Amino acid sequence: MPLIIDPDSEPEPDLAVVHGAPADDRDEHPRAALLVVEVSDGTLPLDRGRKLAIYARASRRHRMPEPAVPLL
């Protein structure tokens, strides 16, 4: 689900933790997230470039685990 960060940016993170109940976002995409996670190595250049800049500009907490390093 996209996040509305500003009028020109609605990135779609792999995982987003948002406030409220699912019904709160039925008619509109969420505008705030507690945490944003990007995990795909296939989109790494986009995730670490344009998306990272968008999340940083919006002061969103974000994580981008290194794809070659197992976490579990």
SELO-464684 format. One line per field, with one value per atom (N, C-alpha, C): residue in three letters; atom name; residue number from 1; x, y, z. Coordinates in steps of 0.001 Angstrom, whole numbers, m for minus. Layout:
N
resn <- [ALA / ...] .
name <- [CA / ...] .
resi <- [NUM / ...] .
x <- [X / ...] .
y <- [Y / ...] .
z <- [Z / ...] .
// end
This chain:
72
resn <- [MET / MET / MET / PRO / PRO / PRO / LEU / LEU / LEU / ILE / ILE / ILE / ILE / ILE / ILE / ASP / ASP / ASP / PRO / PRO / PRO / ASP / ASP / ASP / SER / SER / SER / GLU / GLU / GLU / PRO / PRO / PRO / GLU / GLU / GLU / PRO / PRO / PRO / ASP / ASP / ASP / LEU / LEU / LEU / ALA / ALA / ALA / VAL / VAL / VAL / VAL / VAL / VAL / HIS / HIS / HIS / GLY / GLY / GLY / ALA / ALA / ALA / PRO / PRO / PRO / ALA / ALA / ALA / ASP / ASP / ASP / ASP / ASP / ASP / ARG / ARG / ARG / ASP / ASP / ASP / GLU / GLU / GLU / HIS / HIS / HIS / PRO / PRO / PRO / ARG / ARG / ARG / ALA / ALA / ALA / ALA / ALA / ALA / LEU / LEU / LEU / LEU / LEU / LEU / VAL / VAL / VAL / VAL / VAL / VAL / GLU / GLU / GLU / VAL / VAL / VAL / SER / SER / SER / ASP / ASP / ASP / GLY / GLY / GLY / THR / THR / THR / LEU / LEU / LEU / PRO / PRO / PRO / LEU / LEU / LEU / ASP / ASP / ASP / ARG / ARG / ARG / GLY / GLY / GLY / ARG / ARG / ARG / LYS / LYS / LYS / LEU / LEU / LEU / ALA / ALA / ALA / ILE / ILE / ILE / TYR / TYR / TYR / ALA / ALA / ALA / ARG / ARG / ARG / ALA / ALA / ALA / SER / SER / SER / ARG / ARG / ARG / ARG / ARG / ARG / HIS / HIS / HIS / ARG / ARG / ARG / MET / MET / MET / PRO / PRO / PRO / GLU / GLU / GLU / PRO / PRO / PRO / ALA / ALA / ALA / VAL / VAL / VAL / PRO / PRO / PRO / LEU / LEU / LEU / LEU / LEU / LEU] .
name <- [N / CA / C / N / CA / C / N / CA / C / N / CA / C / N / CA / C / N / CA / C / N / CA / C / N / CA / C / N / CA / C / N / CA / C / N / CA / C / N / CA / C / N / CA / C / N / CA / C / N / CA / C / N / CA / C / N / CA / C / N / CA / C / N / CA / C / N / CA / C / N / CA / C / N / CA / C / N / CA / C / N / CA / C / N / CA / C / N / CA / C / N / CA / C / N / CA / C / N / CA / C / N / CA / C / N / CA / C / N / CA / C / N / CA / C / N / CA / C / N / CA / C / N / CA / C / N / CA / C / N / CA / C / N / CA / C / N / CA / C / N / CA / C / N / CA / C / N / CA / C / N / CA / C / N / CA / C / N / CA / C / N / CA / C / N / CA / C / N / CA / C / N / CA / C / N / CA / C / N / CA / C / N / CA / C / N / CA / C / N / CA / C / N / CA / C / N / CA / C / N / CA / C / N / CA / C / N / CA / C / N / CA / C / N / CA / C / N / CA / C / N / CA / C / N / CA / C / N / CA / C / N / CA / C / N / CA / C / N / CA / C / N / CA / C / N / CA / C / N / CA / C] .
resi <- [1 / 1 / 1 / 2 / 2 / 2 / 3 / 3 / 3 / 4 / 4 / 4 / 5 / 5 / 5 / 6 / 6 / 6 / 7 / 7 / 7 / 8 / 8 / 8 / 9 / 9 / 9 / 10 / 10 / 10 / 11 / 11 / 11 / 12 / 12 / 12 / 13 / 13 / 13 / 14 / 14 / 14 / 15 / 15 / 15 / 16 / 16 / 16 / 17 / 17 / 17 / 18 / 18 / 18 / 19 / 19 / 19 / 20 / 20 / 20 / 21 / 21 / 21 / 22 / 22 / 22 / 23 / 23 / 23 / 24 / 24 / 24 / 25 / 25 / 25 / 26 / 26 / 26 / 27 / 27 / 27 / 28 / 28 / 28 / 29 / 29 / 29 / 30 / 30 / 30 / 31 / 31 / 31 / 32 / 32 / 32 / 33 / 33 / 33 / 34 / 34 / 34 / 35 / 35 / 35 / 36 / 36 / 36 / 37 / 37 / 37 / 38 / 38 / 38 / 39 / 39 / 39 / 40 / 40 / 40 / 41 / 41 / 41 / 42 / 42 / 42 / 43 / 43 / 43 / 44 / 44 / 44 / 45 / 45 / 45 / 46 / 46 / 46 / 47 / 47 / 47 / 48 / 48 / 48 / 49 / 49 / 49 / 50 / 50 / 50 / 51 / 51 / 51 / 52 / 52 / 52 / 53 / 53 / 53 / 54 / 54 / 54 / 55 / 55 / 55 / 56 / 56 / 56 / 57 / 57 / 57 / 58 / 58 / 58 / 59 / 59 / 59 / 60 / 60 / 60 / 61 / 61 / 61 / 62 / 62 / 62 / 63 / 63 / 63 / 64 / 64 / 64 / 65 / 65 / 65 / 66 / 66 / 66 / 67 / 67 / 67 / 68 / 68 / 68 / 69 / 69 / 69 / 70 / 70 / 70 / 71 / 71 / 71 / 72 / 72 / 72] .
x <- [838 / 0 / 895 / 627 / 1433 / 1272 / 2288 / 2231 / 2197 / 1301 / 1257 / 2250 / 3390 / 4421 / 4333 / 4129 / 3881 / 3102 / 2654 / 1817 / 2463 / 3797 / 4489 / 5064 / 4920 / 5561 / 4624 / 4390 / 3621 / 4366 / 5506 / 6267 / 5501 / 5826 / 5210 / 6288 / 6436 / 7447 / 7054 / 8036 / 7752 / 6969 / 7224 / 6509 / 6404 / 5229 / 5047 / 4201 / 4636 / 3864 / 3196 / 1851 / 1096 / 172 / m249 / m1187 / m2599 / m3433 / m4857 / m5258 / m6533 / m7135 / m7125 / m7180 / m7216 / m8344 / m9470 / m10601 / m10277 / m9316 / m8943 / m8385 / m7817 / m7186 / m7982 / m9249 / m10077 / m10264 / m10458 / m10742 / m9519 / m8439 / m7241 / m6010 / m4911 / m3663 / m3170 / m2443 / m1926 / m922 / m875 / 37 / 1227 / 1163 / 2243 / 2558 / 3800 / 4228 / 5204 / 5091 / 6042 / 7377 / 7295 / 8496 / 8243 / 9238 / 9182 / 10360 / 10100 / 11160 / 11161 / 12336 / 12548 / 13480 / 13102 / 13907 / 14359 / 13867 / 14154 / 15511 / 16338 / 17616 / 17433 / 16301 / 16025 / 15772 / 15357 / 15094 / 16063 / 17190 / 18152 / 18573 / 18922 / 19309 / 18192 / 16958 / 15825 / 15612 / 15650 / 15408 / 16457 / 17716 / 18797 / 19012 / 18386 / 18512 / 17299 / 16382 / 15213 / 14347 / 14035 / 13160 / 13800 / 15081 / 15769 / 15686 / 15879 / 15791 / 14380 / 13368 / 11975 / 11696 / 12082 / 11835 / 12602 / 13839 / 14640 / 14033 / 13580 / 12961 / 11704 / 10992 / 9746 / 9993 / 11253 / 11627 / 10985 / 10862 / 10335 / 11481 / 11230 / 12216 / 12169 / 13296 / 13328 / 14511 / 14336 / 15384 / 15528 / 16771 / 17069 / 18135 / 17719 / 18704 / 19565 / 20792 / 21708 / 21232 / 20916 / 20342 / 21222 / 22526 / 23415 / 23676 / 23166 / 23429 / 22160 / 22120 / 20926 / 20714 / 19465 / 19138 / 18604 / 18095 / 17511 / 18326] .
y <- [m1163 / 0 / 1242 / 2186 / 3404 / 4239 / 5006 / 6003 / 7372 / 8228 / 9588 / 10413 / 10704 / 11461 / 12939 / 13241 / 14613 / 14520 / 15645 / 15577 / 14869 / 14821 / 14216 / 12837 / 12327 / 11059 / 10145 / 8980 / 7937 / 6615 / 6465 / 5222 / 4039 / 2853 / 1619 / 776 / 921 / 126 / m1343 / m2216 / m3642 / m3909 / m3124 / m3251 / m1872 / m1552 / m291 / m559 / m42 / m119 / 1238 / 1234 / 2490 / 2517 / 3719 / 3911 / 3525 / 3170 / 3001 / 1619 / 1520 / 270 / 228 / m973 / m1069 / m249 / m152 / 606 / 2095 / 2586 / 3999 / 4373 / 3414 / 3678 / 3120 / 2849 / 2257 / 3212 / 4500 / 5464 / 6250 / 6173 / 6940 / 6214 / 6334 / 5715 / 6405 / 5678 / 6296 / 7408 / 8374 / 9508 / 9422 / 8532 / 8431 / 6964 / 6693 / 5337 / 5412 / 4441 / 4356 / 3809 / 2895 / 2253 / 1840 / 2010 / 1603 / 664 / m481 / m1456 / m1771 / m1751 / m2170 / m3375 / m4493 / m5709 / m6320 / m5890 / m6548 / m6157 / m7161 / m6846 / m6490 / m6871 / m6545 / m5065 / m4355 / m2919 / m2100 / m2685 / m2029 / m635 / m439 / 919 / 1949 / 1591 / 2495 / 2718 / 1625 / 1717 / 2575 / 2436 / 3181 / 4558 / 4813 / 6119 / 6990 / 6933 / 7815 / 7597 / 6326 / 6059 / 6482 / 6217 / 6610 / 8122 / 8866 / 10327 / 10772 / 10115 / 10455 / 10188 / 9019 / 8690 / 9636 / 9956 / 10856 / 12255 / 12725 / 14048 / 14122 / 13010 / 12971 / 12571 / 12382 / 11982 / 10665 / 9738 / 8415 / 7528 / 6723 / 5705 / 4627 / 4223 / 3218 / 2281 / 1076 / 59 / m566 / m795 / m1476 / m2514 / m3724 / m4760 / m5097 / m5463 / m5861 / m7201 / m7292 / m8519 / m9756 / m9607 / m10774 / m11263 / m10562 / m10917 / m11484 / m12796 / m13375 / m12786 / m12480 / m11907 / m12943 / m14040 / m15073 / m16339] .
z <- [0 / 0 / 0 / m869 / m902 / 370 / 665 / 1733 / 1070 / 1512 / 984 / 1794 / 1208 / 1912 / 1560 / 305 / m128 / m1439 / m1988 / m3201 / m4384 / m4415 / m5553 / m5280 / m4049 / m3695 / m2923 / m3482 / m2805 / m2953 / m2262 / m2382 / m1801 / m2290 / m1798 / m1124 / 197 / 902 / 956 / 1180 / 1327 / 2603 / 3634 / 4906 / 5527 / 6053 / 6774 / 8003 / 9132 / 10369 / 10523 / 10495 / 10546 / 11753 / 12138 / 13242 / 12822 / 13799 / 13560 / 13095 / 12795 / 12331 / 10805 / 10215 / 8751 / 8121 / 8796 / 8255 / 8120 / 8900 / 8830 / 7460 / 6765 / 5472 / 4297 / 4528 / 3475 / 2297 / 2576 / 1516 / 1051 / 1801 / 1473 / 2001 / 1302 / 1756 / 3028 / 3876 / 5101 / 4797 / 5697 / 5550 / 6492 / 7458 / 8438 / 8691 / 8986 / 9323 / 10486 / 11380 / 12483 / 12000 / 11032 / 10506 / 9069 / 8219 / 6819 / 6579 / 5900 / 5618 / 4125 / 3529 / 2143 / 2184 / 1527 / 1639 / 316 / m798 / m2067 / m2635 / m2938 / m3572 / m5042 / m5626 / m7022 / m7260 / m6218 / m6341 / m5491 / m5150 / m4261 / m4732 / m6008 / m6427 / m6199 / m6497 / m6267 / m4776 / m3995 / m2556 / m1859 / m2255 / m1590 / m2207 / m3320 / m3973 / m3719 / m4662 / m4620 / m3386 / m3065 / m1919 / m602 / m434 / 795 / 988 / m86 / m10 / 364 / m181 / 142 / 1612 / 2114 / 3524 / 4447 / 4113 / 4946 / 4964 / 3813 / 3728 / 4581 / 4666 / 5434 / 6889 / 7258 / 8624 / 9039 / 8107 / 8411 / 8882 / 9914 / 10301 / 9231 / 8753 / 7695 / 7912 / 7426 / 7497 / 6122 / 5732 / 4483 / 4776 / 5168 / 5483 / 4271 / 4529 / 3459 / 2899 / 1596 / 1035 / 1178 / 1155 / 1202 / 2626 / 3618 / 5009 / 5637 / 5944 / 6571 / 7967 / 8280 / 9581 / 10548 / 10028 / 10895 / 10857] .
// end
